[in-house]
Amino acid sequence: MEKIQQWNLVSFLSERLGAENTVYAGLILLGGILLCMIVPYLLGSLNFGLIISKKQYNDDIRRYGSGNAGTTNMLRTYGKRAALFTLLGDMAKAAVSVAFGHFVYSTVIVDTSTGERLFIVNLSGAAIAGLFVMLGHMFPVFYKFKGGKGVATSAMVIFMLDMLNPLNGYIPIVFLICLFIFVVIVVGTRYVSLGSVMGMCLYPVIFTAFAQGQNFTACGVSVVMAVLVVFMHRENIKRLAAGKESKISFKKKKPAEGEEAPAEDTAPVITKGNIPNPPRGGDRTNTSKKKKRK
């Protein structure tokens, strides 16, 4: 039987050290799994919403709007440019983390003994890394464990797992289906939170449907990812149920008569000596510290 196995760090070390089928192979595997947890978590803890709001505006995005350090809150608070860089940064760290996990401990075996290319796929390392980069983003160790909701990060994790999976022909079919669901819901309702929650709730079902009875670890991770995103949107879900959730606008508001039109992409001018109070009204502010003082 002719088999071609993709290289990964755990298998390489086991062979190199002659530790196959010994207790040392288990220790090497454990070390590889820990690497897939620790490195992606630390990468995930680099929250670009917090970094940009601090470096560019000398402020903390968590003081504004939903109190979340994610792309949507950056868009509403600082504008398109800040939101774009936040999105790109959060997606980049997810891509690097999943690729790292795949390098450390993922197995793709191509069996050509039957005359056809049969794939035996185990994306455990990539899936574990994807889960922990999400955890780092949501609960960053560098920012007192208060980060974003993980939507952009989880989207890139889904995309990367698709691109590393030969069972789907290396085509991001699961990602595209989830993206389609998200876009349809957001365009139809203008609720970004609803599209995010629904897309992630359906992700485990879609992923498992295309898993072909393989990738058991990744299937389990997909469920945990969905639960995490729903948990992080619990306040949004409450506001949706109460009819108080903010909607995203796809059109520019027309200025009132005699009023100048705003710039295309304006952001608040914030300096060390002039940090404004968090906006009130439609946006919810974080008042936990005030309540403690009272």
Sine and cosine of phi, psi and omega as CSV:
sin_phi,cos_phi,sin_psi,cos_psi,sin_omega,cos_omega
0.00,0.00,0.85,-0.52,-0.02,-1.00
-1.00,-0.05,0.84,-0.54,0.01,-1.00
-0.76,-0.65,0.63,-0.78,0.07,-1.00
-0.88,-0.47,0.88,-0.48,-0.04,-1.00
-0.96,-0.29,0.73,-0.69,0.05,-1.00
-0.93,0.38,0.63,-0.78,-0.02,-1.00
-0.93,0.36,0.67,-0.74,0.20,-0.98
-0.56,-0.83,0.37,-0.93,-0.15,-0.99
-0.89,0.45,-0.66,0.75,-0.03,-1.00
-0.89,0.46,-0.74,0.67,0.01,-1.00
-0.90,0.43,-0.64,0.77,0.00,-1.00
-0.88,0.47,-0.72,0.69,-0.02,-1.00
-0.92,0.39,-0.62,0.79,0.02,-1.00
-0.89,0.46,-0.68,0.73,0.01,-1.00
-0.94,0.34,-0.68,0.73,-0.06,-1.00
-0.89,0.45,-0.61,0.79,-0.04,-1.00
-1.00,-0.05,0.03,1.00,-0.01,-1.00
0.89,0.46,0.59,0.81,-0.11,-0.99
-0.97,-0.23,0.15,0.99,-0.03,-1.00
-0.89,0.45,0.66,-0.75,0.01,-1.00
0.87,0.49,0.48,0.88,0.08,-1.00
-0.80,-0.60,0.14,-0.99,0.02,-1.00
-0.90,0.43,-0.45,0.90,0.00,-1.00
-0.93,0.37,-0.50,0.87,0.05,-1.00
-0.89,0.46,-0.61,0.79,0.05,-1.00
-0.91,0.41,-0.60,0.80,0.02,-1.00
-0.93,0.36,-0.62,0.78,0.05,-1.00
-0.90,0.43,-0.65,0.76,0.04,-1.00
-0.89,0.45,-0.69,0.73,0.03,-1.00
-0.88,0.48,-0.67,0.74,0.04,-1.00
-0.89,0.46,-0.63,0.77,0.03,-1.00
-0.90,0.43,-0.67,0.74,0.01,-1.00
-0.90,0.43,-0.65,0.76,0.04,-1.00
-0.89,0.46,-0.62,0.78,0.07,-1.00
-0.88,0.47,-0.65,0.76,0.01,-1.00
-0.93,0.38,-0.29,0.96,0.05,-1.00
-1.00,-0.06,-0.76,0.64,-0.18,-0.98
-0.95,0.30,-0.77,0.63,-0.06,-1.00
-0.89,0.46,-0.75,0.66,0.05,-1.00
-0.89,0.45,-0.58,0.81,0.03,-1.00
-0.89,0.47,-0.68,0.73,0.01,-1.00
-0.92,0.40,-0.63,0.78,0.08,-1.00
-0.90,0.44,-0.67,0.74,0.02,-1.00
-0.90,0.44,-0.48,0.88,-0.01,-1.00
-0.95,0.32,-0.21,0.98,0.11,-0.99
-0.98,0.18,1.00,0.07,-0.08,-1.00
-0.99,0.10,0.92,-0.39,-0.12,-0.99
-0.96,0.29,-0.44,0.90,0.11,-0.99
-0.89,0.46,-0.69,0.73,0.01,-1.00
-0.95,0.32,-0.63,0.78,0.01,-1.00
-0.90,0.44,-0.72,0.69,-0.03,-1.00
-0.92,0.38,-0.69,0.72,-0.01,-1.00
-0.90,0.43,-0.52,0.86,0.00,-1.00
-0.98,0.20,-0.76,0.65,-0.09,-1.00
-0.97,0.26,-0.66,0.75,-0.10,-1.00
-1.00,0.08,-0.63,0.77,-0.11,-0.99
-0.89,-0.46,0.04,1.00,0.03,-1.00
0.81,0.58,0.69,0.73,-0.09,-1.00
-0.52,-0.85,-0.02,-1.00,0.01,-1.00
-0.84,-0.55,0.90,-0.43,-0.04,-1.00
-0.84,0.54,-0.41,0.91,-0.04,-1.00
-0.94,0.33,-0.15,0.99,0.06,-1.00
-0.99,0.17,-0.16,0.99,-0.17,-0.99
-0.88,-0.48,0.37,-0.93,0.14,-0.99
0.79,0.62,-0.85,-0.53,-0.05,-1.00
-0.98,0.20,-0.11,0.99,-0.06,-1.00
0.98,0.20,0.16,0.99,-0.08,-1.00
-0.98,-0.18,0.60,-0.80,-0.01,-1.00
-0.99,-0.12,0.73,0.68,-0.05,-1.00
-0.91,-0.41,-0.02,-1.00,-0.11,-0.99
-0.89,0.45,-0.70,0.72,-0.05,-1.00
-0.89,0.46,-0.69,0.72,0.01,-1.00
-0.93,0.37,-0.57,0.82,0.07,-1.00
-0.90,0.43,-0.62,0.78,0.02,-1.00
-0.90,0.44,-0.72,0.69,-0.04,-1.00
-0.94,0.33,-0.48,0.88,-0.10,-0.99
-1.00,-0.07,-0.73,0.68,-0.12,-0.99
-0.92,-0.40,-0.20,0.98,0.05,-1.00
0.96,-0.29,-0.03,-1.00,-0.15,-0.99
-0.92,0.40,-0.66,0.76,-0.09,-1.00
-0.90,0.43,-0.73,0.68,0.01,-1.00
-0.89,0.45,-0.63,0.78,0.01,-1.00
-0.91,0.42,-0.65,0.76,-0.01,-1.00
-0.89,0.45,-0.72,0.69,0.00,-1.00
-0.92,0.39,-0.55,0.83,0.08,-1.00
-0.90,0.44,-0.72,0.70,0.01,-1.00
-0.87,0.49,-0.74,0.67,-0.03,-1.00
-0.90,0.44,-0.66,0.75,0.01,-1.00
-0.90,0.43,-0.70,0.71,-0.02,-1.00
-0.92,0.39,-0.57,0.82,0.02,-1.00
-0.96,0.27,-0.58,0.81,-0.01,-1.00
-0.91,0.42,-0.68,0.73,-0.02,-1.00
-0.92,0.39,-0.51,0.86,0.05,-1.00
-0.93,0.35,-0.68,0.74,0.01,-1.00
-0.89,0.46,-0.71,0.71,0.01,-1.00
-0.90,0.44,-0.65,0.76,-0.04,-1.00
-0.91,0.42,-0.72,0.70,0.00,-1.00
-0.91,0.41,-0.65,0.76,0.05,-1.00
-0.89,0.46,-0.63,0.77,0.03,-1.00
-0.90,0.45,-0.72,0.69,0.02,-1.00
-0.88,0.48,-0.61,0.79,0.03,-1.00
-0.91,0.42,-0.64,0.77,0.03,-1.00
-0.91,0.42,-0.62,0.78,-0.07,-1.00
-0.97,0.23,-0.78,0.63,-0.10,-0.99
-0.43,-0.90,0.98,0.21,0.22,-0.98
-0.66,-0.75,0.59,-0.81,-0.09,-1.00
-0.83,-0.56,0.80,-0.61,0.13,-0.99
-0.79,-0.62,0.92,-0.39,0.00,-1.00
-0.95,-0.31,0.78,-0.63,0.04,-1.00
-0.96,-0.27,0.90,-0.43,-0.01,-1.00
-0.98,-0.20,0.90,-0.44,-0.02,-1.00
-0.93,-0.37,0.24,0.97,-0.09,-1.00
-0.93,0.38,-0.43,0.90,-0.03,-1.00
-1.00,-0.02,0.04,1.00,-0.05,-1.00
1.00,-0.02,-0.19,0.98,0.06,-1.00
-0.89,-0.46,0.37,-0.93,0.02,-1.00
-1.00,0.03,0.95,-0.30,0.04,-1.00
-0.96,-0.28,0.75,-0.66,-0.06,-1.00
-0.97,-0.23,0.73,-0.69,0.17,-0.99
-0.92,-0.40,0.93,-0.36,-0.21,-0.98
-0.89,-0.45,0.73,-0.68,0.11,-0.99
-0.67,-0.74,0.98,-0.19,-0.04,-1.00
-0.99,-0.13,0.59,0.81,-0.08,-1.00
-0.85,0.53,-0.75,0.67,-0.04,-1.00
-0.88,0.48,-0.71,0.71,0.00,-1.00
-0.90,0.43,-0.66,0.75,-0.02,-1.00
-0.92,0.39,-0.69,0.73,0.02,-1.00
-0.89,0.46,-0.69,0.73,0.03,-1.00
-0.88,0.48,-0.65,0.76,0.02,-1.00
-0.89,0.46,-0.65,0.76,0.03,-1.00
-0.90,0.43,-0.67,0.74,-0.08,-1.00
-0.98,0.20,-0.42,0.91,0.13,-0.99
-0.94,0.35,-0.54,0.84,0.10,-0.99
-0.91,0.42,-0.70,0.71,0.02,-1.00
-0.88,0.48,-0.64,0.77,0.04,-1.00
-0.90,0.44,-0.63,0.78,0.02,-1.00
-0.92,0.39,-0.66,0.75,-0.04,-1.00
-0.97,0.23,-0.62,0.79,-0.05,-1.00
-0.79,-0.62,0.94,0.35,-0.10,-1.00
-0.94,0.34,0.77,-0.63,-0.02,-1.00
-0.92,0.39,-0.43,0.90,-0.03,-1.00
-0.99,0.15,-0.21,0.98,-0.08,-1.00
-0.76,-0.65,0.69,0.73,0.08,-1.00
0.84,0.55,0.54,0.84,0.12,-0.99
0.88,0.47,0.45,0.89,0.06,-1.00
-0.82,-0.57,0.97,-0.23,-0.07,-1.00
-0.81,-0.59,-0.66,-0.76,-0.04,-1.00
-1.00,-0.10,-0.12,-0.99,-0.05,-1.00
-0.99,-0.12,-0.08,1.00,0.18,-0.98
0.99,0.13,0.26,0.96,-0.06,-1.00
-0.95,0.32,-0.80,0.60,0.00,-1.00
-0.90,0.45,-0.64,0.77,0.00,-1.00
-0.90,0.43,-0.72,0.69,0.00,-1.00
-0.91,0.41,-0.56,0.83,0.03,-1.00
-0.88,0.47,-0.68,0.74,0.02,-1.00
-0.94,0.34,-0.56,0.83,0.07,-1.00
-0.88,0.48,-0.72,0.69,0.02,-1.00
-0.87,0.49,-0.71,0.71,0.00,-1.00
-0.87,0.48,-0.72,0.69,-0.04,-1.00
-0.92,0.40,-0.66,0.75,0.03,-1.00
-0.89,0.46,-0.58,0.82,0.08,-1.00
-0.91,0.41,-0.72,0.69,-0.08,-1.00
-0.93,0.36,-0.34,0.94,0.02,-1.00
-0.99,-0.10,0.01,1.00,-0.13,-0.99
-0.97,-0.26,0.95,-0.32,-0.01,-1.00
-0.94,0.35,-0.30,0.95,0.01,-1.00
-0.89,0.45,-0.45,0.89,0.04,-1.00
-0.98,-0.18,0.22,0.98,-0.03,-1.00
0.93,0.37,0.44,0.90,-0.03,-1.00
0.84,0.54,0.47,0.88,0.05,-1.00
-0.96,-0.28,0.73,-0.68,-0.07,-1.00
-0.97,0.23,0.86,0.51,-0.09,-1.00
-0.92,0.39,-0.67,0.74,0.01,-1.00
-0.90,0.43,-0.69,0.73,0.03,-1.00
-0.87,0.50,-0.71,0.71,-0.04,-1.00
-0.91,0.42,-0.60,0.80,0.04,-1.00
-0.92,0.40,-0.71,0.70,0.02,-1.00
-0.90,0.44,-0.63,0.77,0.03,-1.00
-0.90,0.43,-0.65,0.76,0.03,-1.00
-0.88,0.48,-0.70,0.71,0.03,-1.00
-0.87,0.49,-0.71,0.70,0.01,-1.00
-0.87,0.50,-0.75,0.66,-0.05,-1.00
-0.90,0.44,-0.70,0.71,-0.01,-1.00
-0.87,0.50,-0.70,0.72,-0.02,-1.00
-0.93,0.36,-0.68,0.73,-0.02,-1.00
-0.92,0.39,-0.68,0.73,0.02,-1.00
-0.91,0.41,-0.63,0.78,-0.04,-1.00
-0.96,0.26,-0.55,0.84,-0.09,-1.00
-0.90,-0.43,-0.34,0.94,-0.09,-1.00
0.92,0.40,0.33,0.94,0.08,-1.00
-0.97,-0.26,0.96,-0.29,0.03,-1.00
-0.91,0.42,-0.64,0.77,-0.03,-1.00
-0.89,0.46,-0.65,0.76,0.00,-1.00
-0.91,0.42,-0.68,0.73,0.04,-1.00
-0.89,0.46,-0.64,0.77,0.00,-1.00
-0.90,0.43,-0.74,0.68,-0.05,-1.00
-0.91,0.42,-0.71,0.70,-0.03,-1.00
-0.92,0.40,-0.66,0.75,0.02,-1.00
-0.87,0.49,-0.68,0.73,-0.02,-1.00
-0.96,0.27,-0.54,0.84,0.05,-1.00
-0.90,0.44,-0.57,0.82,-0.02,-1.00
-1.00,0.06,-0.24,0.97,-0.04,-1.00
-0.84,0.54,-0.75,0.66,0.00,-1.00
-0.86,0.51,-0.60,0.80,0.01,-1.00
-0.91,0.41,-0.72,0.70,-0.02,-1.00
-0.92,0.39,-0.69,0.72,-0.01,-1.00
-0.88,0.47,-0.72,0.69,-0.02,-1.00
-0.90,0.44,-0.59,0.81,0.00,-1.00
-0.89,0.45,-0.50,0.87,-0.01,-1.00
-0.98,-0.17,0.06,1.00,-0.07,-1.00
-0.98,0.19,-0.29,0.96,0.03,-1.00
0.82,0.57,0.63,0.78,0.04,-1.00
0.96,0.28,0.23,0.97,0.01,-1.00
-0.86,-0.52,-0.08,-1.00,0.05,-1.00
0.84,0.55,0.74,0.67,-0.06,-1.00
-0.89,0.46,-0.64,0.77,0.03,-1.00
-0.90,0.44,-0.71,0.71,0.00,-1.00
-0.90,0.44,-0.57,0.82,0.05,-1.00
-0.90,0.44,-0.69,0.73,0.04,-1.00
-0.91,0.42,-0.64,0.77,0.02,-1.00
-0.90,0.44,-0.60,0.80,0.00,-1.00
-0.87,0.49,-0.58,0.81,0.05,-1.00
-0.92,0.39,-0.70,0.72,0.01,-1.00
-0.90,0.44,-0.64,0.77,0.04,-1.00
-0.86,0.51,-0.71,0.71,0.00,-1.00
-0.90,0.45,-0.68,0.73,0.01,-1.00
-0.88,0.47,-0.66,0.75,-0.01,-1.00
-0.89,0.46,-0.71,0.70,-0.02,-1.00
-0.90,0.43,-0.66,0.75,0.04,-1.00
-0.90,0.44,-0.67,0.74,0.02,-1.00
-0.88,0.48,-0.68,0.73,-0.01,-1.00
-0.93,0.36,-0.31,0.95,0.03,-1.00
-0.98,-0.20,0.32,0.95,-0.09,-1.00
-0.88,0.48,-0.61,0.79,0.03,-1.00
-0.94,0.34,-0.61,0.79,0.07,-1.00
-0.89,0.46,-0.64,0.77,0.00,-1.00
-0.90,0.43,-0.64,0.77,0.06,-1.00
-0.89,0.46,-0.68,0.74,0.00,-1.00
-0.94,0.35,-0.57,0.82,0.07,-1.00
-0.89,0.46,-0.68,0.73,0.00,-1.00
-0.91,0.42,-0.54,0.84,-0.02,-1.00
-1.00,0.01,-0.05,1.00,-0.01,-1.00
0.96,0.29,0.42,0.91,-0.06,-1.00
-0.91,-0.42,0.11,0.99,-0.02,-1.00
-0.95,0.30,0.65,-0.76,0.00,-1.00
-0.95,0.30,0.63,-0.78,0.05,-1.00
-0.98,-0.20,0.51,-0.86,0.05,-1.00
-1.00,0.04,0.60,-0.80,-0.02,-1.00
-0.97,-0.24,0.73,-0.69,0.03,-1.00
-0.99,-0.12,-0.12,0.99,-0.03,-1.00
-0.85,-0.53,0.49,-0.87,0.08,-1.00
-0.97,0.26,0.66,-0.75,0.05,-1.00
-0.96,0.28,0.70,-0.71,0.04,-1.00
-0.97,0.23,0.73,-0.68,0.01,-1.00
-0.93,0.36,0.49,-0.87,0.04,-1.00
-0.92,0.40,0.32,-0.95,-0.05,-1.00
-0.87,0.50,0.79,-0.61,-0.01,-1.00
1.00,0.04,-0.07,1.00,-0.02,-1.00
-0.98,-0.20,0.67,-0.74,0.00,-1.00
-0.96,0.29,0.59,-0.80,0.03,-1.00
-0.95,0.32,0.63,-0.78,0.02,-1.00
-0.95,0.33,0.35,-0.94,0.05,-1.00
-0.91,0.42,0.37,-0.93,-0.10,-0.99
-0.89,0.46,-0.62,0.78,-0.04,-1.00
-0.62,-0.79,0.99,0.15,-0.04,-1.00
-0.98,-0.18,0.49,-0.87,0.03,-1.00
-0.74,-0.68,0.45,-0.89,-0.02,-1.00
-0.89,0.46,0.67,-0.75,0.05,-1.00
-1.00,0.08,0.95,-0.33,-0.09,-1.00
-0.83,-0.56,0.78,-0.62,0.06,-1.00
-0.82,-0.58,0.15,-0.99,-0.02,-1.00
-0.87,0.49,-0.58,0.81,-0.03,-1.00
-1.00,0.01,-0.02,1.00,-0.07,-1.00
-0.62,-0.78,0.90,0.44,0.04,-1.00
-1.00,-0.03,0.91,-0.42,-0.07,-1.00
-0.96,0.29,0.30,-0.95,0.12,-0.99
-0.94,0.34,0.49,-0.87,0.03,-1.00
-0.84,0.54,0.63,-0.78,-0.03,-1.00
-0.88,0.48,0.53,-0.85,0.00,-1.00
-0.91,-0.41,-0.04,-1.00,0.03,-1.00
0.99,-0.11,-0.90,-0.44,-0.06,-1.00
-0.93,0.36,-0.46,0.89,-0.03,-1.00
-1.00,0.04,0.56,-0.83,0.02,-1.00
-0.99,-0.10,0.74,-0.67,0.01,-1.00
-0.97,-0.24,0.35,-0.94,0.00,-1.00
-1.00,0.02,0.94,-0.33,-0.09,-1.00
-0.92,-0.38,0.34,0.94,-0.07,-1.00
-0.89,0.45,-0.62,0.79,-0.02,-1.00
-0.93,0.38,-0.62,0.78,0.01,-1.00
-0.89,0.45,-0.63,0.77,-0.02,-1.00
-0.91,0.42,-0.61,0.79,0.00,-1.00
-0.91,0.42,-0.64,0.77,-0.02,-1.00
-0.91,0.42,-0.62,0.79,0.02,-1.00
-0.92,0.39,0.00,0.00,0.00,0.00
